[in-house]
Each structure stands twice: as structure tokens, then as C-alpha cells.
Amino acid sequence: GNWQANTGNGYYGGLQFAPSSWVAAGGLEYAPRADLASRAEQIAVAERLARMQGMGAWGCA
């Protein structure tokens, strides 16, 4: 996937983080938005978010 995705849909990075989710899960430790963080950093934040909110943090398209 495109780990620097910023398509204008309001979600960012390879895992399509909402800005609020990125902040809530500590993403600012790495970058202001997910698309500006590395693949490894995005995965680390996603793992934190999953522990906090469960996999429901990512809706189905």
C-alpha cells in the first residue's frame, strides 16, 4: 500500500487514520499526521489504537 497516502478523503497513511485517532493513540510522538510517519511508526500507532479501541477503530468500506 501507499504509506504516504493523502487522497483528500480526511484519512491519512497506509492504514487510513482519522486525525483524531492518530492523536489519541500517540501518533504525534512520530509525526503530525499518519502520512508523514514511516510504515513502522504507523503500525506501532495502529497496534496502540487497536488495544485502546479494538479493531472497530477501522470501519469497513
HTML snippet that shows the backbone in 3Dmol.js (N, CA, C, O; Angstrom):
<script src="https://3Dmol.org/build/3Dmol-min.js"></script>
<div id="view" style="width:600px;height:400px;position:relative"></div>
<script>
const pdb = `
ATOM      1  N   GLY A   1       0.819  -1.189   0.000  1.00  0.00           N
ATOM      2  CA  GLY A   1       0.000   0.000   0.000  1.00  0.00           C
ATOM      3  C   GLY A   1       0.862   1.253   0.000  1.00  0.00           C
ATOM      4  O   GLY A   1       2.091   1.191   0.051  1.00  0.00           O
ATOM      5  N   ASN A   2       0.200   2.360  -0.057  1.00  0.00           N
ATOM      6  CA  ASN A   2       0.861   3.660  -0.056  1.00  0.00           C
ATOM      7  C   ASN A   2       0.867   4.208   1.368  1.00  0.00           C
ATOM      8  O   ASN A   2      -0.147   4.714   1.849  1.00  0.00           O
ATOM      9  N   TRP A   3       1.994   4.106   2.027  1.00  0.00           N
ATOM     10  CA  TRP A   3       2.103   4.531   3.423  1.00  0.00           C
ATOM     11  C   TRP A   3       2.102   6.051   3.562  1.00  0.00           C
ATOM     12  O   TRP A   3       1.977   6.563   4.674  1.00  0.00           O
ATOM     13  N   GLN A   4       2.237   6.777   2.461  1.00  0.00           N
ATOM     14  CA  GLN A   4       2.173   8.238   2.486  1.00  0.00           C
ATOM     15  C   GLN A   4       0.859   8.752   1.894  1.00  0.00           C
ATOM     16  O   GLN A   4       0.787   9.896   1.443  1.00  0.00           O
ATOM     17  N   ALA A   5      -0.172   7.919   1.895  1.00  0.00           N
ATOM     18  CA  ALA A   5      -1.455   8.279   1.279  1.00  0.00           C
ATOM     19  C   ALA A   5      -2.061   9.520   1.934  1.00  0.00           C
ATOM     20  O   ALA A   5      -2.182   9.608   3.156  1.00  0.00           O
ATOM     21  N   ASN A   6      -2.436  10.469   1.088  1.00  0.00           N
ATOM     22  CA  ASN A   6      -3.170  11.669   1.480  1.00  0.00           C
ATOM     23  C   ASN A   6      -4.036  12.019   0.281  1.00  0.00           C
ATOM     24  O   ASN A   6      -3.679  12.874  -0.529  1.00  0.00           O
ATOM     25  N   THR A   7      -5.176  11.350   0.177  1.00  0.00           N
ATOM     26  CA  THR A   7      -6.020  11.457  -1.011  1.00  0.00           C
ATOM     27  C   THR A   7      -7.072  12.554  -0.923  1.00  0.00           C
ATOM     28  O   THR A   7      -7.821  12.779  -1.875  1.00  0.00           O
ATOM     29  N   GLY A   8      -7.131  13.240   0.224  1.00  0.00           N
ATOM     30  CA  GLY A   8      -8.137  14.277   0.385  1.00  0.00           C
ATOM     31  C   GLY A   8      -9.435  13.771   0.989  1.00  0.00           C
ATOM     32  O   GLY A   8     -10.407  14.522   1.079  1.00  0.00           O
ATOM     33  N   ASN A   9      -9.469  12.497   1.410  1.00  0.00           N
ATOM     34  CA  ASN A   9     -10.698  11.939   1.981  1.00  0.00           C
ATOM     35  C   ASN A   9     -10.792  12.140   3.492  1.00  0.00           C
ATOM     36  O   ASN A   9     -11.761  11.704   4.113  1.00  0.00           O
ATOM     37  N   GLY A  10      -9.788  12.799   4.093  1.00  0.00           N
ATOM     38  CA  GLY A  10      -9.808  13.050   5.527  1.00  0.00           C
ATOM     39  C   GLY A  10      -9.113  11.987   6.356  1.00  0.00           C
ATOM     40  O   GLY A  10      -9.044  12.102   7.580  1.00  0.00           O
ATOM     41  N   TYR A  11      -8.600  10.959   5.708  1.00  0.00           N
ATOM     42  CA  TYR A  11      -7.867   9.886   6.375  1.00  0.00           C
ATOM     43  C   TYR A  11      -6.466   9.826   5.778  1.00  0.00           C
ATOM     44  O   TYR A  11      -6.263  10.164   4.612  1.00  0.00           O
ATOM     45  N   TYR A  12      -5.494   9.390   6.594  1.00  0.00           N
ATOM     46  CA  TYR A  12      -4.101   9.528   6.185  1.00  0.00           C
ATOM     47  C   TYR A  12      -3.299   8.257   6.399  1.00  0.00           C
ATOM     48  O   TYR A  12      -3.582   7.465   7.298  1.00  0.00           O
ATOM     49  N   GLY A  13      -2.292   8.081   5.554  1.00  0.00           N
ATOM     50  CA  GLY A  13      -1.347   6.989   5.690  1.00  0.00           C
ATOM     51  C   GLY A  13      -1.847   5.676   5.127  1.00  0.00           C
ATOM     52  O   GLY A  13      -2.956   5.580   4.601  1.00  0.00           O
ATOM     53  N   GLY A  14      -1.005   4.674   5.251  1.00  0.00           N
ATOM     54  CA  GLY A  14      -1.310   3.360   4.705  1.00  0.00           C
ATOM     55  C   GLY A  14      -2.473   2.673   5.382  1.00  0.00           C
ATOM     56  O   GLY A  14      -3.111   1.802   4.790  1.00  0.00           O
ATOM     57  N   LEU A  15      -2.759   3.053   6.621  1.00  0.00           N
ATOM     58  CA  LEU A  15      -3.858   2.438   7.365  1.00  0.00           C
ATOM     59  C   LEU A  15      -5.051   3.373   7.506  1.00  0.00           C
ATOM     60  O   LEU A  15      -6.007   3.070   8.220  1.00  0.00           O
ATOM     61  N   GLN A  16      -4.988   4.515   6.818  1.00  0.00           N
ATOM     62  CA  GLN A  16      -6.091   5.467   6.747  1.00  0.00           C
ATOM     63  C   GLN A  16      -6.583   5.902   8.128  1.00  0.00           C
ATOM     64  O   GLN A  16      -7.736   5.680   8.496  1.00  0.00           O
ATOM     65  N   PHE A  17      -5.682   6.521   8.874  1.00  0.00           N
ATOM     66  CA  PHE A  17      -6.012   7.048  10.191  1.00  0.00           C
ATOM     67  C   PHE A  17      -6.837   8.317  10.075  1.00  0.00           C
ATOM     68  O   PHE A  17      -6.541   9.182   9.250  1.00  0.00           O
ATOM     69  N   ALA A  18      -7.875   8.433  10.901  1.00  0.00           N
ATOM     70  CA  ALA A  18      -8.522   9.719  11.132  1.00  0.00           C
ATOM     71  C   ALA A  18      -7.554  10.540  11.981  1.00  0.00           C
ATOM     72  O   ALA A  18      -6.882   9.981  12.848  1.00  0.00           O
ATOM     73  N   PRO A  19      -7.467  11.840  11.756  1.00  0.00           N
ATOM     74  CA  PRO A  19      -6.547  12.651  12.558  1.00  0.00           C
ATOM     75  C   PRO A  19      -6.766  12.490  14.065  1.00  0.00           C
ATOM     76  O   PRO A  19      -5.799  12.433  14.825  1.00  0.00           O
ATOM     77  N   SER A  20      -8.013  12.417  14.499  1.00  0.00           N
ATOM     78  CA  SER A  20      -8.295  12.275  15.931  1.00  0.00           C
ATOM     79  C   SER A  20      -7.787  10.950  16.479  1.00  0.00           C
ATOM     80  O   SER A  20      -7.314  10.892  17.614  1.00  0.00           O
ATOM     81  N   SER A  21      -7.878   9.898  15.699  1.00  0.00           N
ATOM     82  CA  SER A  21      -7.374   8.590  16.133  1.00  0.00           C
ATOM     83  C   SER A  21      -5.858   8.596  16.213  1.00  0.00           C
ATOM     84  O   SER A  21      -5.276   8.017  17.131  1.00  0.00           O
ATOM     85  N   TRP A  22      -5.220   9.249  15.254  1.00  0.00           N
ATOM     86  CA  TRP A  22      -3.757   9.349  15.248  1.00  0.00           C
ATOM     87  C   TRP A  22      -3.276  10.025  16.530  1.00  0.00           C
ATOM     88  O   TRP A  22      -2.339   9.557  17.178  1.00  0.00           O
ATOM     89  N   VAL A  23      -3.925  11.125  16.883  1.00  0.00           N
ATOM     90  CA  VAL A  23      -3.546  11.865  18.088  1.00  0.00           C
ATOM     91  C   VAL A  23      -3.845  11.038  19.339  1.00  0.00           C
ATOM     92  O   VAL A  23      -3.000  10.937  20.229  1.00  0.00           O
ATOM     93  N   ALA A  24      -5.036  10.449  19.413  1.00  0.00           N
ATOM     94  CA  ALA A  24      -5.454   9.694  20.600  1.00  0.00           C
ATOM     95  C   ALA A  24      -4.525   8.524  20.898  1.00  0.00           C
ATOM     96  O   ALA A  24      -4.305   8.186  22.061  1.00  0.00           O
ATOM     97  N   ALA A  25      -3.988   7.911  19.867  1.00  0.00           N
ATOM     98  CA  ALA A  25      -3.134   6.736  20.042  1.00  0.00           C
ATOM     99  C   ALA A  25      -1.649   7.094  20.126  1.00  0.00           C
ATOM    100  O   ALA A  25      -0.795   6.209  20.087  1.00  0.00           O
ATOM    101  N   GLY A  26      -1.342   8.378  20.242  1.00  0.00           N
ATOM    102  CA  GLY A  26       0.043   8.787  20.447  1.00  0.00           C
ATOM    103  C   GLY A  26       0.849   9.013  19.189  1.00  0.00           C
ATOM    104  O   GLY A  26       2.079   9.049  19.242  1.00  0.00           O
ATOM    105  N   GLY A  27       0.186   9.164  18.064  1.00  0.00           N
ATOM    106  CA  GLY A  27       0.897   9.347  16.808  1.00  0.00           C
ATOM    107  C   GLY A  27       1.767  10.589  16.743  1.00  0.00           C
ATOM    108  O   GLY A  27       2.746  10.628  15.998  1.00  0.00           O
ATOM    109  N   LEU A  28       1.410  11.612  17.527  1.00  0.00           N
ATOM    110  CA  LEU A  28       2.208  12.840  17.496  1.00  0.00           C
ATOM    111  C   LEU A  28       3.629  12.611  17.990  1.00  0.00           C
ATOM    112  O   LEU A  28       4.510  13.442  17.768  1.00  0.00           O
ATOM    113  N   GLU A  29       3.852  11.493  18.653  1.00  0.00           N
ATOM    114  CA  GLU A  29       5.208  11.106  19.053  1.00  0.00           C
ATOM    115  C   GLU A  29       6.106  10.947  17.821  1.00  0.00           C
ATOM    116  O   GLU A  29       7.324  11.104  17.904  1.00  0.00           O
ATOM    117  N   TYR A  30       5.488  10.634  16.681  1.00  0.00           N
ATOM    118  CA  TYR A  30       6.229  10.357  15.449  1.00  0.00           C
ATOM    119  C   TYR A  30       6.099  11.457  14.399  1.00  0.00           C
ATOM    120  O   TYR A  30       7.092  11.864  13.797  1.00  0.00           O
ATOM    121  N   ALA A  31       4.876  11.939  14.180  1.00  0.00           N
ATOM    122  CA  ALA A  31       4.640  12.898  13.094  1.00  0.00           C
ATOM    123  C   ALA A  31       3.289  13.572  13.311  1.00  0.00           C
ATOM    124  O   ALA A  31       2.440  13.036  14.024  1.00  0.00           O
ATOM    125  N   PRO A  32       3.079  14.747  12.702  1.00  0.00           N
ATOM    126  CA  PRO A  32       1.803  15.448  12.861  1.00  0.00           C
ATOM    127  C   PRO A  32       0.606  14.697  12.268  1.00  0.00           C
ATOM    128  O   PRO A  32      -0.515  14.825  12.760  1.00  0.00           O
ATOM    129  N   ARG A  33       0.846  13.914  11.213  1.00  0.00           N
ATOM    130  CA  ARG A  33      -0.216  13.105  10.580  1.00  0.00           C
ATOM    131  C   ARG A  33       0.382  11.761  10.213  1.00  0.00           C
ATOM    132  O   ARG A  33       1.598  11.626  10.080  1.00  0.00           O
ATOM    133  N   ALA A  34      -0.478  10.772  10.050  1.00  0.00           N
ATOM    134  CA  ALA A  34      -0.006   9.420   9.741  1.00  0.00           C
ATOM    135  C   ALA A  34       0.766   9.360   8.427  1.00  0.00           C
ATOM    136  O   ALA A  34       1.752   8.629   8.329  1.00  0.00           O
ATOM    137  N   ASP A  35       0.338  10.111   7.417  1.00  0.00           N
ATOM    138  CA  ASP A  35       1.014  10.035   6.118  1.00  0.00           C
ATOM    139  C   ASP A  35       2.443  10.566   6.162  1.00  0.00           C
ATOM    140  O   ASP A  35       3.223  10.328   5.240  1.00  0.00           O
ATOM    141  N   LEU A  36       2.786  11.278   7.222  1.00  0.00           N
ATOM    142  CA  LEU A  36       4.130  11.823   7.377  1.00  0.00           C
ATOM    143  C   LEU A  36       5.023  10.920   8.225  1.00  0.00           C
ATOM    144  O   LEU A  36       6.202  11.213   8.421  1.00  0.00           O
ATOM    145  N   ALA A  37       4.459   9.823   8.725  1.00  0.00           N
ATOM    146  CA  ALA A  37       5.203   8.861   9.543  1.00  0.00           C
ATOM    147  C   ALA A  37       5.633   7.675   8.685  1.00  0.00           C
ATOM    148  O   ALA A  37       5.076   7.429   7.615  1.00  0.00           O
ATOM    149  N   SER A  38       6.621   6.953   9.169  1.00  0.00           N
ATOM    150  CA  SER A  38       7.083   5.760   8.451  1.00  0.00           C
ATOM    151  C   SER A  38       6.075   4.619   8.588  1.00  0.00           C
ATOM    152  O   SER A  38       5.168   4.668   9.418  1.00  0.00           O
ATOM    153  N   ARG A  39       6.249   3.609   7.769  1.00  0.00           N
ATOM    154  CA  ARG A  39       5.409   2.409   7.842  1.00  0.00           C
ATOM    155  C   ARG A  39       5.454   1.817   9.253  1.00  0.00           C
ATOM    156  O   ARG A  39       4.412   1.514   9.835  1.00  0.00           O
ATOM    157  N   ALA A  40       6.651   1.655   9.794  1.00  0.00           N
ATOM    158  CA  ALA A  40       6.805   1.065  11.127  1.00  0.00           C
ATOM    159  C   ALA A  40       6.122   1.914  12.197  1.00  0.00           C
ATOM    160  O   ALA A  40       5.507   1.378  13.118  1.00  0.00           O
ATOM    161  N   GLU A  41       6.229   3.224  12.075  1.00  0.00           N
ATOM    162  CA  GLU A  41       5.582   4.116  13.042  1.00  0.00           C
ATOM    163  C   GLU A  41       4.069   4.015  12.946  1.00  0.00           C
ATOM    164  O   GLU A  41       3.383   3.989  13.968  1.00  0.00           O
ATOM    165  N   GLN A  42       3.540   3.956  11.729  1.00  0.00           N
ATOM    166  CA  GLN A  42       2.095   3.813  11.554  1.00  0.00           C
ATOM    167  C   GLN A  42       1.596   2.505  12.156  1.00  0.00           C
ATOM    168  O   GLN A  42       0.540   2.474  12.788  1.00  0.00           O
ATOM    169  N   ILE A  43       2.342   1.437  11.965  1.00  0.00           N
ATOM    170  CA  ILE A  43       1.945   0.140  12.522  1.00  0.00           C
ATOM    171  C   ILE A  43       1.986   0.185  14.046  1.00  0.00           C
ATOM    172  O   ILE A  43       1.091  -0.350  14.699  1.00  0.00           O
ATOM    173  N   ALA A  44       3.002   0.809  14.617  1.00  0.00           N
ATOM    174  CA  ALA A  44       3.091   0.923  16.078  1.00  0.00           C
ATOM    175  C   ALA A  44       1.885   1.670  16.639  1.00  0.00           C
ATOM    176  O   ALA A  44       1.318   1.261  17.652  1.00  0.00           O
ATOM    177  N   VAL A  45       1.493   2.760  15.985  1.00  0.00           N
ATOM    178  CA  VAL A  45       0.341   3.536  16.443  1.00  0.00           C
ATOM    179  C   VAL A  45      -0.944   2.726  16.244  1.00  0.00           C
ATOM    180  O   VAL A  45      -1.835   2.764  17.093  1.00  0.00           O
ATOM    181  N   ALA A  46      -1.046   2.006  15.145  1.00  0.00           N
ATOM    182  CA  ALA A  46      -2.227   1.172  14.899  1.00  0.00           C
ATOM    183  C   ALA A  46      -2.372   0.094  15.965  1.00  0.00           C
ATOM    184  O   ALA A  46      -3.482  -0.196  16.413  1.00  0.00           O
ATOM    185  N   GLU A  47      -1.260  -0.496  16.370  1.00  0.00           N
ATOM    186  CA  GLU A  47      -1.316  -1.514  17.424  1.00  0.00           C
ATOM    187  C   GLU A  47      -1.802  -0.907  18.732  1.00  0.00           C
ATOM    188  O   GLU A  47      -2.582  -1.526  19.455  1.00  0.00           O
ATOM    189  N   ARG A  48      -1.343   0.303  19.039  1.00  0.00           N
ATOM    190  CA  ARG A  48      -1.812   1.011  20.239  1.00  0.00           C
ATOM    191  C   ARG A  48      -3.303   1.299  20.147  1.00  0.00           C
ATOM    192  O   ARG A  48      -4.051   1.086  21.101  1.00  0.00           O
ATOM    193  N   LEU A  49      -3.727   1.791  18.977  1.00  0.00           N
ATOM    194  CA  LEU A  49      -5.136   2.120  18.777  1.00  0.00           C
ATOM    195  C   LEU A  49      -6.009   0.876  18.896  1.00  0.00           C
ATOM    196  O   LEU A  49      -7.092   0.935  19.479  1.00  0.00           O
ATOM    197  N   ALA A  50      -5.554  -0.239  18.354  1.00  0.00           N
ATOM    198  CA  ALA A  50      -6.314  -1.491  18.444  1.00  0.00           C
ATOM    199  C   ALA A  50      -6.452  -1.935  19.898  1.00  0.00           C
ATOM    200  O   ALA A  50      -7.504  -2.441  20.290  1.00  0.00           O
ATOM    201  N   ARG A  51      -5.413  -1.756  20.696  1.00  0.00           N
ATOM    202  CA  ARG A  51      -5.503  -2.105  22.123  1.00  0.00           C
ATOM    203  C   ARG A  51      -6.491  -1.191  22.839  1.00  0.00           C
ATOM    204  O   ARG A  51      -7.187  -1.619  23.759  1.00  0.00           O
ATOM    205  N   MET A  52      -6.549   0.069  22.413  1.00  0.00           N
ATOM    206  CA  MET A  52      -7.428   1.048  23.056  1.00  0.00           C
ATOM    207  C   MET A  52      -8.890   0.872  22.654  1.00  0.00           C
ATOM    208  O   MET A  52      -9.782   0.926  23.501  1.00  0.00           O
ATOM    209  N   GLN A  53      -9.135   0.658  21.352  1.00  0.00           N
ATOM    210  CA  GLN A  53     -10.493   0.711  20.814  1.00  0.00           C
ATOM    211  C   GLN A  53     -10.944  -0.582  20.166  1.00  0.00           C
ATOM    212  O   GLN A  53     -12.112  -0.709  19.799  1.00  0.00           O
ATOM    213  N   GLY A  54     -10.050  -1.542  20.019  1.00  0.00           N
ATOM    214  CA  GLY A  54     -10.390  -2.752  19.282  1.00  0.00           C
ATOM    215  C   GLY A  54     -10.309  -2.490  17.787  1.00  0.00           C
ATOM    216  O   GLY A  54     -10.075  -1.363  17.351  1.00  0.00           O
ATOM    217  N   MET A  55     -10.502  -3.531  17.022  1.00  0.00           N
ATOM    218  CA  MET A  55     -10.387  -3.408  15.568  1.00  0.00           C
ATOM    219  C   MET A  55     -11.523  -2.589  14.966  1.00  0.00           C
ATOM    220  O   MET A  55     -11.457  -2.212  13.796  1.00  0.00           O
ATOM    221  N   GLY A  56     -12.557  -2.310  15.742  1.00  0.00           N
ATOM    222  CA  GLY A  56     -13.653  -1.470  15.270  1.00  0.00           C
ATOM    223  C   GLY A  56     -13.228  -0.041  14.987  1.00  0.00           C
ATOM    224  O   GLY A  56     -13.991   0.734  14.410  1.00  0.00           O
ATOM    225  N   ALA A  57     -12.003   0.314  15.395  1.00  0.00           N
ATOM    226  CA  ALA A  57     -11.497   1.654  15.091  1.00  0.00           C
ATOM    227  C   ALA A  57     -11.408   1.875  13.587  1.00  0.00           C
ATOM    228  O   ALA A  57     -11.418   3.013  13.117  1.00  0.00           O
ATOM    229  N   TRP A  58     -11.322   0.776  12.832  1.00  0.00           N
ATOM    230  CA  TRP A  58     -11.303   0.850  11.375  1.00  0.00           C
ATOM    231  C   TRP A  58     -12.628   0.310  10.866  1.00  0.00           C
ATOM    232  O   TRP A  58     -12.909  -0.881  10.993  1.00  0.00           O
ATOM    233  N   GLY A  59     -13.439   1.181  10.291  1.00  0.00           N
ATOM    234  CA  GLY A  59     -14.712   0.754   9.730  1.00  0.00           C
ATOM    235  C   GLY A  59     -14.503   0.011   8.423  1.00  0.00           C
ATOM    236  O   GLY A  59     -13.448   0.114   7.797  1.00  0.00           O
ATOM    237  N   CYS A  60     -15.494  -0.717   8.031  1.00  0.00           N
ATOM    238  CA  CYS A  60     -15.444  -1.417   6.736  1.00  0.00           C
ATOM    239  C   CYS A  60     -15.966  -0.488   5.657  1.00  0.00           C
ATOM    240  O   CYS A  60     -16.944   0.230   5.863  1.00  0.00           O
ATOM    241  N   ALA A  61     -15.318  -0.505   4.517  1.00  0.00           N
ATOM    242  CA  ALA A  61     -15.744   0.348   3.396  1.00  0.00           C
ATOM    243  C   ALA A  61     -16.963  -0.238   2.732  1.00  0.00           C
ATOM    244  O   ALA A  61     -17.475   0.331   1.768  1.00  0.00           O
TER     245      ALA A  61
END
`;
const viewer = $3Dmol.createViewer("view");
viewer.addModel(pdb, "pdb");
viewer.setStyle({}, {cartoon: {color: "spectrum"}});
viewer.zoomTo();
viewer.render();
</script>
